[in-house]
């Protein structure tokens, strides 16, 4: 899965946001990782995979996908912050789609990889975070094409939001 184009798109968005908010020289890693955690929680909420007390099913696939690519935005942004944007190709795991409690271990895999990256910031741990998140995407039933297309759509929305004072 080639992320070269997505890194370039994310760099444009990040640069625009940082200039607009005068953050060009700010250390943003911890805020980006926290933002990623928030997006991961929002994704889990839409899948409802942990809500054993509820009979309501997950949100529609397009909503779950949009939440998922919000996480891609922040993973790319973290890579840019760490100057790991030269890592542009990842193998996309192809798995059978899952739902419900079967997704919980994949969320924990991502959570644990964020913790490892914060404890020891290096390229290997960043790549592991990316791989864990791609596994989660595959477990959710998304393809490479789904993710790339949705990312591009959401990137346009994010630019427009910034233009409108979001």
Helices and strands as residue ranges (DSSP letters): H 4-20, H 29-47, H 61-81, G 100-103, H 104-119, H 123-139, H 144-163
